[in-house]
Amino acid sequence: MMHSIRFNMPVVLTEHAKLRMDERQIDAVLVLEIIDTGTLKDAGNSHYWLYKNITERADNLLCVAAVIENAVVIKTIMHYWEPQS
């Protein structure tokens, strides 16, 4: 089981997020790095984007879309992401 140090909560991946991780060659270690050390942007109603530039990757920014309540539920994983103003 994955656990976020930043939020002190378990991290749960949806099936969709797992598929996107495989497609984008992102492992659980990298997902946790984005969650625990990336920039947090509030998307409203317990929904958040957490994103980070990983210098060794060409497909930046990497972003996880999460719902944070009793756990950090990762809905999807995106690349080439751009934060909205």
C-alpha positions as semicolon CSV with decimal commas, in nm:
position;residue;x (nm);y (nm);z (nm)
1;M;0,000;0,000;0,000
2;M;0,121;0,348;-0,089
3;H;0,125;0,619;0,178
4;S;0,169;0,995;0,140
5;I;0,401;1,156;0,392
6;R;0,276;1,504;0,295
7;F;-0,088;1,425;0,375
8;N;-0,026;1,136;0,620
9;M;-0,286;0,930;0,434
10;P;-0,298;0,617;0,222
11;V;-0,278;0,665;-0,155
12;V;-0,531;0,476;-0,366
13;L;-0,497;0,444;-0,744
14;T;-0,804;0,404;-0,963
15;E;-0,785;0,152;-1,246
16;H;-0,777;0,446;-1,488
17;A;-0,475;0,593;-1,306
18;K;-0,295;0,256;-1,320
19;L;-0,352;0,239;-1,697
20;R;-0,216;0,591;-1,743
21;M;0,088;0,506;-1,529
22;D;0,166;0,213;-1,759
23;E;0,110;0,418;-2,075
24;R;0,333;0,699;-1,950
25;Q;0,596;0,479;-1,785
26;I;0,542;0,631;-1,441
27;D;0,598;0,405;-1,141
28;A;0,460;0,426;-0,787
29;V;0,781;0,587;-0,658
30;L;0,742;0,874;-0,904
31;V;0,370;0,913;-0,825
32;L;0,456;0,946;-0,456
33;E;0,730;1,197;-0,536
34;I;0,478;1,413;-0,724
35;I;0,224;1,384;-0,440
36;D;0,468;1,454;-0,160
37;T;0,694;1,718;-0,318
38;G;0,504;1,861;-0,614
39;T;0,307;2,183;-0,640
40;L;-0,047;2,157;-0,502
41;K;-0,327;2,339;-0,686
42;D;-0,682;2,337;-0,551
43;A;-0,942;2,239;-0,812
44;G;-1,238;2,276;-0,571
45;N;-1,451;2,034;-0,368
46;S;-1,161;1,822;-0,234
47;H;-1,015;1,787;-0,587
48;Y;-0,653;1,881;-0,649
49;W;-0,383;1,879;-0,911
50;L;-0,035;1,790;-0,790
51;Y;0,235;1,851;-1,046
52;K;0,610;1,851;-1,082
53;N;0,877;1,897;-1,345
54;I;1,102;1,589;-1,355
55;T;1,423;1,705;-1,525
56;E;1,515;1,364;-1,667
57;R;1,181;1,335;-1,851
58;A;1,091;1,505;-2,178
59;D;0,712;1,486;-2,121
60;N;0,677;1,752;-1,848
61;L;0,487;1,872;-1,648
62;L;0,373;1,549;-1,484
63;C;0,047;1,583;-1,294
64;V;-0,177;1,365;-1,081
65;A;-0,544;1,451;-1,041
66;A;-0,650;1,360;-0,688
67;V;-0,941;1,367;-0,449
68;I;-0,814;1,418;-0,095
69;E;-1,052;1,329;0,187
70;N;-0,992;1,015;0,397
71;A;-0,730;0,899;0,146
72;V;-0,544;1,046;-0,149
73;V;-0,736;0,894;-0,441
74;I;-0,552;0,932;-0,770
75;K;-0,803;0,959;-1,054
76;T;-0,559;0,998;-1,342
77;I;-0,199;1,077;-1,430
78;M;-0,121;1,333;-1,698
79;H;0,187;1,447;-1,884
80;Y;0,253;1,761;-2,088
81;W;0,021;1,926;-1,834
82;E;-0,019;2,302;-1,808
83;P;-0,171;2,467;-1,500
84;Q;-0,465;2,695;-1,567
85;S;-0,465;3,046;-1,420
